[in-house]
Amino acid sequence: MTELHPQPIARAIILSAGQGSRLLPLTADLPKCLISLSGKTLLAWQVEALFANGVSEVHVVTGFHTEAVEQELRRLARPGLVLQAHFNPFFKVADNLGSCWIAREAMTDNYLILNGDTLVSQALVERVQQAGNWPICVTVDVKPNYDSDDMKVERDGDRLVHIGKTLTADQSNAESIGFLAFRGEGGALFREAIEAAMRTPAGVENWYLKVIDQLAPTGKVGTLSIEGMEWGEVDFLNDVDVAEKLTAGWL
């Protein structure tokens, strides 16, 4: 059952610390989030889509060439929108769980988390803002089959059972697009789980979605399907051309 939320979530965290080594040589001296797509940076597309749908506070975790990202945030500043950078000094050795830990002070009340390489349309953000009745809600898409690089999801109805790249074909019936909403108790639950995970020897090596997988048995983690809506992931060089065409349509 989908519950409508007339009050949008006002805070978002974007995880943009990485270089994007799979996009080399394009990212040799350019953070992935500053790749130009149809005349705007990937980060600009994200900030604009969030701002158009009620987000007034965006926290961006930076790392590779942080000064360039901070300069872009200053350029994107506008009345009614707070943009704050959080430098992750461990970006070369830590996975994105470390970036979440860096931004943990922003994880109060309700908030959104968006991967730094995920492009989302304004209509998609609107749907995430308006729908979902779970403390932790993972936005998912559906396709006929999933490859080894997909962040696969096993769900029972809307409830998330497992999430991870190593799920089998029989388990996988959706994929995470890298966009999550935390409401009510969900925000604190995730923040506390991050802090606990980062105290373990392997903490810095993990994706934050491993923590989501560990929280799934609590029954507090659900999914929201955006099947048929426009989004894209910019992870490989061939993704850039696809993203260019996608954003050109948004102009």
Secondary structure in CASP SS format (residue, H / E / C, confidence):
PFRMAT SS
TARGET T0000
AUTHOR 0000-0000-0000
METHOD secondary structure of the structure
MODEL  1
M C 1.00
T C 1.00
E C 1.00
L E 1.00
H C 1.00
P C 1.00
Q C 1.00
P C 1.00
I C 1.00
A C 1.00
R E 1.00
A E 1.00
I E 1.00
I E 1.00
L E 1.00
S C 1.00
A C 1.00
G C 1.00
Q C 1.00
G C 1.00
S H 1.00
R H 1.00
L H 1.00
L C 1.00
P C 1.00
L C 1.00
T C 1.00
A C 1.00
D C 1.00
L C 1.00
P C 1.00
K H 1.00
C H 1.00
L H 1.00
I C 1.00
S E 1.00
L E 1.00
S C 1.00
G C 1.00
K E 1.00
T E 1.00
L H 1.00
L H 1.00
A H 1.00
W H 1.00
Q H 1.00
V H 1.00
E H 1.00
A H 1.00
L H 1.00
F H 1.00
A C 1.00
N C 1.00
G C 1.00
V C 1.00
S C 1.00
E E 1.00
V E 1.00
H E 1.00
V E 1.00
V E 1.00
T E 1.00
G C 1.00
F C 1.00
H C 1.00
T H 1.00
E H 1.00
A H 1.00
V H 1.00
E H 1.00
Q H 1.00
E H 1.00
L H 1.00
R H 1.00
R H 1.00
L H 1.00
A C 1.00
R E 1.00
P C 1.00
G C 1.00
L E 1.00
V E 1.00
L E 1.00
Q E 1.00
A E 1.00
H E 1.00
F E 1.00
N C 1.00
P C 1.00
F C 1.00
F C 1.00
K C 1.00
V C 1.00
A C 1.00
D C 1.00
N H 1.00
L H 1.00
G H 1.00
S H 1.00
C H 1.00
W H 1.00
I H 1.00
A C 1.00
R H 1.00
E H 1.00
A H 1.00
M C 1.00
T C 1.00
D C 1.00
N C 1.00
Y E 1.00
L E 1.00
I E 1.00
L E 1.00
N E 1.00
G C 1.00
D C 1.00
T E 1.00
L E 1.00
V E 1.00
S C 1.00
Q H 1.00
A H 1.00
L H 1.00
V H 1.00
E H 1.00
R H 1.00
V H 1.00
Q H 1.00
Q H 1.00
A E 1.00
G C 1.00
N C 1.00
W C 1.00
P C 1.00
I E 1.00
C E 1.00
V E 1.00
T E 1.00
V E 1.00
D E 1.00
V C 1.00
K C 1.00
P C 1.00
N C 1.00
Y C 1.00
D C 1.00
S C 1.00
D C 1.00
D C 1.00
M C 1.00
K E 1.00
V E 1.00
E E 1.00
R E 1.00
D E 1.00
G C 1.00
D C 1.00
R E 1.00
L E 1.00
V E 1.00
H E 1.00
I E 1.00
G E 1.00
K C 1.00
T C 1.00
L C 1.00
T C 1.00
A C 1.00
D C 1.00
Q C 1.00
S C 1.00
N C 1.00
A E 1.00
E E 1.00
S E 1.00
I E 1.00
G E 1.00
F E 1.00
L E 1.00
A E 1.00
F E 1.00
R C 1.00
G C 1.00
E H 1.00
G H 1.00
G H 1.00
A H 1.00
L H 1.00
F H 1.00
R H 1.00
E H 1.00
A H 1.00
I H 1.00
E H 1.00
A H 1.00
A H 1.00
M C 1.00
R C 1.00
T C 1.00
P C 1.00
A C 1.00
G H 1.00
V H 1.00
E H 1.00
N C 1.00
W C 1.00
Y H 1.00
L H 1.00
K H 1.00
V H 1.00
I H 1.00
D H 1.00
Q H 1.00
L H 1.00
A H 1.00
P H 1.00
T H 1.00
G C 1.00
K C 1.00
V E 1.00
G E 1.00
T E 1.00
L E 1.00
S E 1.00
I C 1.00
E C 1.00
G C 1.00
M C 1.00
E C 1.00
W E 1.00
G E 1.00
E E 1.00
V C 1.00
D C 1.00
F C 1.00
L H 1.00
N H 1.00
D H 1.00
V H 1.00
D H 1.00
V H 1.00
A H 1.00
E H 1.00
K H 1.00
L H 1.00
T H 1.00
A H 1.00
G H 1.00
W H 1.00
L C 1.00
END
